[in-house]
Amino acid sequence: MTIQHIDAVYENGVLRPKEPLTITEGTEVRLTITTVDEDYDPLEAVIGIGEGPPEGDGARHHDQYINRKRGSP
């Protein structure tokens, strides 16, 4: 199963994709309709996730965690 996120416009009873689809003609698909909020920010749920102790440690010491050798504390 391949998952694609497609933006579309609903006009006259038909969903019209904003970009060409990369599926074969006649392919059956399952649609989940979510209206787009103009102020929608896909990263809103994670903004600030690394702030404040003890969670803030991940943001504060990011480079140390990323660059340490595997198996070391």
C-alpha positions in Angstrom: 0.0 0.0 0.0 1.3 3.4 -0.9 0.2 6.5 1.0 0.1 9.9 -0.8 -1.1 13.2 0.6 -2.9 15.1 -2.1 -4.4 18.6 -1.9 -7.6 18.9 -3.9 -10.4 21.3 -4.5 -14.1 20.2 -4.3 -16.1 21.8 -7.2 -19.4 20.8 -8.7 -19.5 17.4 -6.8 -16.0 16.4 -8.0 -12.6 16.4 -6.2 -10.0 18.0 -8.4 -6.3 17.4 -7.4 -4.1 20.4 -7.4 -1.2 18.4 -8.8 -1.1 15.5 -11.2 -1.5 12.1 -9.5 1.1 9.4 -9.7 -1.2 6.4 -9.8 -2.3 4.2 -12.7 -5.7 5.0 -14.4 -8.4 2.9 -12.9 -6.7 2.3 -9.5 -9.1 2.2 -6.6 -8.2 4.5 -3.7 -9.5 5.2 -0.3 -10.1 8.9 0.6 -9.9 10.6 4.0 -11.3 14.1 3.7 -9.7 16.8 5.9 -10.5 20.4 5.3 -7.4 22.7 5.2 -7.3 25.4 7.7 -5.4 28.4 6.3 -3.5 28.8 9.5 -2.6 25.1 9.7 1.0 24.4 10.7 2.0 20.8 10.4 4.8 21.3 12.9 2.5 22.9 15.5 2.3 19.7 17.6 6.1 19.5 18.0 7.0 23.2 18.5 8.5 23.7 21.9 8.7 19.9 22.6 12.3 20.3 23.7 11.7 23.2 26.1 11.8 23.1 29.9 13.4 20.5 32.2 13.8 17.6 32.0 12.6 17.6 28.4 14.7 20.7 27.6 17.8 18.6 28.0 17.3 17.1 24.6 17.2 20.6 23.0 20.0 22.0 25.1 22.4 19.0 24.5 21.2 18.1 21.0 24.6 18.0 19.3 26.2 15.9 22.1 23.4 13.3 21.8 23.6 13.2 18.0 27.4 13.0 17.8 28.1 10.5 20.6 29.3 7.0 19.8 26.8 4.2 20.0 26.9 2.4 23.3 28.3 5.3 25.3 26.1 7.1 27.8 
